[in-house]
Amino acid sequence: MDLFDVDESARISELATLIKKYQDSYYNGEAEISDAEFDRLWDELKSLDPANPVLQKVGADSGNFAKVRHIMPMGSQEKAADPEQFLAWTKNHSYDEYLVEFKLDGASLELQYRNGELIRAVTRGDGTIGDDITANAKKMQGVKLALYDSQNNKINFTGAVRGEVIMTHTVHQKYYSDKANCRNAANGLMKRKDGTGSENLVLMTYDALASEGESPFSDEEEKINWLKSLGFVTSPLKICSSPDAVIEYRASVMEERKSLDYDIDGLVIKERRIDLADASRARPDRQIAFKFSLEEAVSTLREVEWSESGATYTPVAIFDEVQLNGTTVQRASLANPDTMRALGVKIGSKVVVVKRGEIIPKIESVLQEEEGQVTSEIVFPTKCSCCGSELVDEGSRLYCPNKACEKRVLHRLEKWIGVVDIRDFGITLLNELFRNKEIASISDIYKLTSEQLIPYFLNEESIESQKDSLGAKKVYESIQNHRRMSLSVFIAGFDIEGLGETMIQKLVDAGFNSLEKLFAASVEDISSVYGFAEITAQTFVEGLSENKEEMLSLTQNGIILLEQVSEGKLTGKSFCFTGELKTMKRADAEKLVKENGGSCKSSVTKDLSYLVTNDTTSGSSKNKKAAQYGVAIIDEEGFLSLVK
């Protein structure tokens, strides 16, 4: 069995155990982790093992109360963590209208009525059977002991009303600030044996089902209006005409929830018609919980700064402080002019800020302007702050076109020292040498002598007495020790916009393994390599052309020695090995690939050439991913035939 499959199996078991543990603590009043952390565990298990039984179960209540079967099944909902996941769901769930309600962050409760009289109140439990907490529920605000319409006429209704027991922020702050949050406090109070504190809880309703007789409503909107007419507190309902309208509404609610006196952690999206068959499932398919994330927030854009890095001017948004994943954030990348125009962002715009695993947050979308909202256009810089040249707006970037611009040249020198890793050559020394016009190109770095460097380490008096400098000698030797390098390091050191060593190595692996081949490559050739879109390819080809003269000077004059990439039968091909090989060790197989000009990867990616396994029909994760990406799966014999 593949080691990765063993690791995956162990992780699935670990996730199932953790989810069960945290479900139990959640449904019994003392959640140990946040909803966002729980969702991450759930989503990981779902991606690894979608059919895992744990994903089909809800929680289970304590043994302190009598057990009662629900009238309405209380299953778990499908979840979307971001707009992309929601849009993916809507591809299979296209509705004329999307009915959207707040996803209340409390504890579910079912009120059971017979002929308009409350007979029981049942917690969620395992989704089918829950705890009978009727005595406590009767004390809660929003619970109707009997059903009357607006004319005070008794309603002859037999069935169930479902809602969420919540604690307001006001009550939490006044009486229960020792509890971690409102939901934990509400869970604990509603299950107290003596019922103390239940009067401080509120039931907000959003669902109902007649178990006998004719239903008093025919669709989801009528259901909410019916609950309102009986005096129940209901979750707000918004009707959206499209998925994009739902996303827009979600963004506005993300901002609005700051002012709510109760917690919500997302939206619930349904169709208008009532689908009883779907609702009876353990995990209904026709509705979805569109969650908020700790990695998203809504704020107001106040200004845009332009970060200058080499030739490029990058817009950075400055907005009112927000909390993202436990950190305070006030700045986010706007990427480039095209991104700004596509967003339609202005000073004063309400913007959705996301972090989602990225170090630097970014602006994901802009909310529609409201009546009376004051906004103004963002002013773009037009001239280089260093040389005064007119900036070029290519859409994908705003930059100074002057090759001799001092700021641009200095940035390239800094990049070279960093990529080539001349550690003893500090930035301060580089700036002084550049300011004194001792270096103005990469070639000049390698012309430096120890004597030239001494004044930067010793003053005149020290030079008279010492004549020599250990620091100067150390820098000189470090430079000389960095004349030999790989092609990918050499190219990356020239600071071609946005292209580091990893990206250049993709070109080398794809067969562009010499300077000559790279110079001869067209934009179309480069864009055919995985990871290189047309704009990136265009930038790379232009950058090579701009630096060609110095690149050739460095290599042809022997200043820089490029490590030779071996040519062979596997040049331009990449391999990933999985499982046990019969005739050799995996390390020997990988060595064989490299000796023949190929490259090895530890995982299956879209640009992989071959997955090598002696179990080509197994259901391992690597085999599945290779099939998904259209990567050729070959056995050991097939691999050896490629080499021999």
Residue pairs with C-beta under 8 A, 6 or more apart in sequence:
1 579
2 578
2 579
2 613
2 620
2 622
4 578
4 620
4 621
4 622
5 620
5 621
8 48
8 621
11 44
11 48
12 45
12 48
12 49
12 52
15 41
15 44
15 45
15 48
16 45
16 52
16 54
18 41
19 38
19 41
19 42
19 45
19 54
20 54
20 57
21 32
22 31
22 32
22 33
22 38
22 41
23 57
23 58
23 59
23 60
24 59
24 60
25 31
25 32
26 38
26 59
26 187
27 58
27 59
27 60
27 61
27 123
27 124
27 125
27 187
28 59
28 61
28 62
28 187
28 191
29 184
29 187
29 188
29 191
30 184
30 187
30 188
31 38
31 180
31 183
31 184
31 187
34 294
35 105
35 265
35 291
36 293
36 294
39 79
39 81
39 291
42 55
42 79
43 79
43 81
45 52
45 54
45 55
46 52
46 55
48 621
55 283
56 282
56 283
57 126
57 127
57 282
58 74
58 75
58 76
58 124
58 125
58 126
58 127
58 282
59 124
59 125
59 126
60 125
60 126
61 123
61 124
61 125
61 126
61 130
61 131
61 191
62 131
62 191
64 131
64 191
64 193
65 123
65 131
65 132
65 133
65 191
66 131
66 132
67 125
67 129
67 130
67 131
67 132
68 112
68 120
68 122
68 129
68 130
68 131
68 132
69 128
69 129
70 110
70 122
70 125
70 127
70 128
70 129
70 130
70 160
71 110
71 112
71 159
71 160
71 209
71 211
72 110
72 160
72 162
72 207
72 209
72 279
73 127
73 128
73 279
73 280
73 281
73 282
74 108
74 110
74 124
74 125
74 127
74 128
74 130
74 162
75 127
75 279
75 281
75 282
75 283
75 284
76 127
76 282
76 283
77 268
77 283
77 284
77 287
77 288
77 289
78 89
78 283
78 284
78 285
78 287
78 288
78 289
79 85
79 288
79 289
79 290
79 291
80 86
80 88
80 89
80 288
80 289
80 290
80 291
81 291
81 293
82 293
82 296
82 354
82 356
83 247
83 250
83 364
83 365
86 243
86 246
86 247
86 269
86 288
86 290
87 243
87 247
89 288
90 243
93 271
93 285
93 286
93 288
95 271
95 272
96 272
97 239
97 240
97 241
97 271
97 272
98 239
98 240
98 241
98 242
98 243
98 245
98 246
98 269
98 270
98 271
99 220
99 221
99 237
99 238
99 239
99 240
99 269
99 270
99 271
99 272
100 237
100 238
100 239
100 240
100 246
100 249
100 267
100 268
100 269
100 270
101 206
101 224
101 235
101 236
101 237
101 238
101 267
101 268
101 270
102 235
102 236
102 253
102 264
102 267
102 268
103 264
103 265
103 266
103 267
103 268
103 289
103 290
103 291
104 164
104 166
104 204
104 206
104 235
104 262
104 263
104 264
105 164
105 166
105 182
105 183
105 262
105 263
105 264
105 265
106 164
106 165
106 166
106 167
106 182
106 183
106 186
106 204
106 262
106 263
107 123
107 124
107 164
107 165
107 183
107 186
107 187
107 190
108 123
108 124
108 162
108 163
108 164
108 165
109 121
109 122
109 123
109 124
109 133
109 137
109 162
109 163
109 164
109 165
109 190
109 203
110 121
110 122
110 123
110 124
110 130
110 160
110 161
110 162
111 118
111 120
111 121
111 137
111 143
111 144
111 160
111 161
111 162
111 163
111 203
112 118
112 119
112 120
112 121
112 122
112 159
112 160
113 119
113 147
113 157
113 158
113 159
113 160
113 161
114 158
115 156
115 157
115 158
116 146
116 147
116 148
116 154
116 155
116 156
116 157
117 145
117 146
117 147
118 134
118 137
118 138
118 143
118 144
118 145
118 146
119 134
120 132
120 134
121 132
121 133
121 134
121 136
121 137
121 138
121 143
122 130
122 131
122 132
122 133
123 130
123 131
123 133
123 190
123 191
124 130
125 131
127 282
131 191
133 190
133 191
135 195
136 189
136 190
136 191
136 192
136 195
136 198
137 143
137 190
137 198
137 203
138 145
139 195
139 198
139 199
140 165
140 190
140 198
140 199
140 201
140 202
140 203
141 199
141 201
141 202
141 203
141 233
142 163
142 202
142 203
142 204
142 205
142 232
142 233
143 203
144 230
144 231
144 232
146 154
147 154
147 155
147 157
147 230
148 154
148 155
148 230
148 231
149 155
149 229
149 230
150 229
155 216
155 230
156 213
157 210
157 216
158 210
158 211
158 212
158 213
159 208
159 209
159 210
159 211
159 212
160 208
160 209
160 211
161 205
161 207
161 208
161 227
161 232
162 205
162 206
162 207
162 208
162 209
163 203
163 204
163 205
163 206
163 207
163 232
163 233
164 203
164 204
164 206
164 235
165 186
165 190
165 201
165 202
165 203
166 182
166 183
166 186
166 201
166 202
166 203
166 204
166 262
166 263
167 176
167 182
167 183
167 185
167 186
167 189
167 200
167 201
167 202
167 262
168 182
168 202
168 261
168 262
169 182
169 261
169 262
169 263
170 261
171 200
172 179
172 181
172 182
172 185
175 197
175 200
176 185
176 189
176 200
179 185
179 188
181 263
182 262
182 263
183 263
186 201
189 196
189 197
189 198
189 200
189 201
190 198
190 201
192 198
202 233
202 262
203 232
203 233
204 233
204 234
204 235
204 262
205 227
205 232
205 233
205 234
205 235
206 224
206 227
206 234
206 235
206 268
207 223
208 217
208 223
208 226
208 227
209 215
209 276
209 279
210 216
216 226
217 223
217 225
217 226
217 274
218 274
219 272
219 273
219 274
220 270
220 271
220 272
220 273
220 274
221 237
221 239
221 272
223 274
224 234
224 235
224 237
227 234
228 234
238 249
240 246
240 249
246 267
246 269
246 290
247 365
248 367
248 368
249 267
250 267
250 290
250 292
251 298
251 350
251 352
251 365
251 367
252 298
252 350
252 367
253 264
253 267
254 292
254 296
254 297
254 298
254 352
255 298
255 350
255 367
257 264
257 292
264 292
265 291
265 292
266 289
266 290
266 291
266 292
267 289
267 290
268 287
268 288
268 289
268 290
269 287
269 288
269 289
269 290
270 286
270 287
271 286
271 287
275 284
275 286
278 284
278 285
278 286
278 287
293 354
293 356
294 323
294 324
294 325
294 326
295 324
295 325
295 354
295 355
295 356
295 357
296 324
296 352
296 353
296 354
296 355
296 356
296 364
297 322
297 323
297 324
297 329
297 352
297 353
298 322
298 350
298 351
298 352
298 353
298 367
299 319
299 320
299 321
299 322
299 350
299 351
299 353
300 319
300 320
300 348
300 349
300 350
300 351
301 317
301 318
301 319
301 345
301 346
301 347
301 348
301 349
301 351
301 363
302 318
302 319
302 320
302 347
302 348
303 318
303 347
304 315
304 316
304 317
304 318
304 334
304 347
304 378
305 315
305 316
305 318
306 313
306 314
306 315
306 316
306 381
306 398
307 313
307 314
307 315
307 316
308 385
308 407
309 411
310 407
310 408
310 411
310 412
310 415
310 495
310 497
311 399
311 400
311 401
311 405
311 407
311 408
311 411
311 497
312 397
312 398
312 399
312 497
313 381
313 391
313 397
313 398
313 399
313 400
314 333
314 334
314 335
314 336
314 397
314 398
315 333
315 334
315 335
315 336
315 337
315 340
315 378
315 398
316 331
316 332
316 333
316 334
317 331
317 332
317 333
317 334
317 345
317 351
317 363
318 330
318 331
319 330
319 331
319 332
319 351
319 353
320 330
321 328
321 329
321 330
322 328
322 329
322 330
322 353
323 329
324 353
324 354
324 355
324 361
325 355
329 353
329 355
329 361
331 361
332 353
332 360
332 361
332 362
332 363
333 360
333 361
333 362
333 363
334 340
334 343
334 345
334 362
334 363
335 362
336 395
336 396
336 397
336 398
337 380
337 393
337 395
337 396
337 397
337 398
338 395
338 396
340 378
341 395
343 351
343 363
343 365
343 366
344 366
345 351
345 363
345 366
345 378
346 375
346 376
346 377
346 378
347 375
347 376
347 377
347 378
348 373
348 374
348 375
348 376
349 366
349 367
349 369
349 375
350 366
350 367
350 370
350 373
351 363
351 365
351 366
351 367
352 363
352 364
352 365
352 366
352 367
353 361
353 362
353 363
353 364
354 361
354 362
354 363
354 364
355 361
369 375
380 393
380 398
381 391
381 398
382 390
382 391
383 389
383 390
383 391
384 390
384 391
384 400
384 402
384 405
384 407
385 407
386 400
386 405
386 406
386 407
386 408
387 400
387 402
387 404
387 405
387 406
387 407
389 400
389 401
389 402
389 405
390 401
391 398
391 399
391 400
391 401
392 398
392 399
392 400
392 401
396 535
396 539
397 497
397 539
399 497
400 407
400 408
402 408
403 546
406 434
409 434
409 440
409 441
410 430
410 431
410 434
411 495
412 442
412 494
412 495
413 430
413 434
413 439
413 441
413 442
413 445
414 427
414 430
415 492
415 493
415 494
415 495
416 442
416 445
416 493
416 494
416 495
417 425
417 427
417 430
417 445
419 489
419 492
419 493
419 500
419 501
420 482
420 485
420 489
420 493
421 482
422 445
422 478
422 479
422 482
423 478
424 474
424 475
424 478
425 445
425 475
425 478
425 479
429 453
429 456
429 475
430 439
432 456
433 439
433 448
433 456
434 440
438 444
438 448
438 452
439 445
439 448
441 550
442 493
442 494
442 550
442 554
443 550
443 553
443 554
443 559
445 479
446 479
446 483
446 554
446 559
446 560
448 475
448 476
448 479
449 476
450 468
450 469
450 472
450 473
450 476
451 472
453 469
453 471
453 472
453 475
453 476
454 463
454 468
454 469
454 472
455 463
456 472
457 469
457 471
457 472
458 466
458 469
458 472
483 559
483 560
483 561
484 560
484 561
484 563
485 493
485 560
485 561
485 562
485 563
486 508
486 562
486 563
487 504
487 508
487 513
487 514
487 515
487 518
487 562
487 563
487 565
488 501
488 504
488 505
488 507
488 508
489 501
490 551
490 555
490 560
490 562
491 499
491 504
491 518
491 544
491 551
492 499
492 500
492 501
492 503
492 504
494 543
494 547
494 550
494 551
496 539
496 540
496 543
496 544
496 547
497 539
497 543
498 536
498 539
499 536
499 539
499 540
499 543
503 531
503 532
503 536
506 529
506 530
506 531
506 532
506 607
507 518
507 526
507 529
507 532
508 565
509 572
509 574
509 599
510 529
510 530
510 572
510 607
511 517
511 571
511 572
512 518
512 521
512 525
512 526
512 529
513 565
513 567
513 571
513 597
514 565
515 551
515 552
515 555
515 562
518 544
519 544
519 548
521 541
522 541
523 534
523 537
523 538
523 541
524 537
526 532
526 536
526 537
526 540
526 541
527 533
527 534
527 536
527 537
529 607
530 605
530 606
530 607
531 607
532 540
544 551
553 559
554 560
555 561
555 562
565 597
566 594
566 595
566 596
566 597
567 597
568 595
568 596
568 597
568 598
569 596
569 597
569 642
569 643
570 593
570 596
570 597
570 598
570 642
570 643
571 596
571 597
571 598
572 597
572 598
573 593
573 598
573 599
573 609
573 610
573 642
574 598
574 599
574 600
574 601
574 607
574 608
574 609
574 610
575 589
575 590
575 593
575 598
575 599
575 600
575 601
575 608
575 609
575 610
575 611
575 612
575 639
576 600
576 601
576 602
576 603
576 604
576 608
576 610
576 611
576 612
576 622
577 586
577 589
577 590
577 600
577 612
577 613
578 611
578 612
578 613
578 620
578 622
578 623
579 613
579 614
579 615
579 618
579 620
580 614
581 589
581 614
581 636
582 614
582 636
583 636
583 640
584 592
589 612
589 639
590 600
592 643
593 599
593 600
594 600
596 643
598 609
601 608
603 622
604 611
604 622
604 625
604 626
604 629
604 631
605 629
606 629
606 631
608 626
608 629
608 631
609 631
609 632
610 631
610 632
610 633
610 634
610 639
610 642
611 622
611 623
611 626
611 631
611 632
611 633
611 634
612 634
612 635
612 636
612 638
612 639
613 620
613 622
613 623
613 633
613 635
614 635
614 636
615 623
616 623
616 633
616 634
616 635
617 623
623 633
625 631
626 632
626 633
627 633
634 642
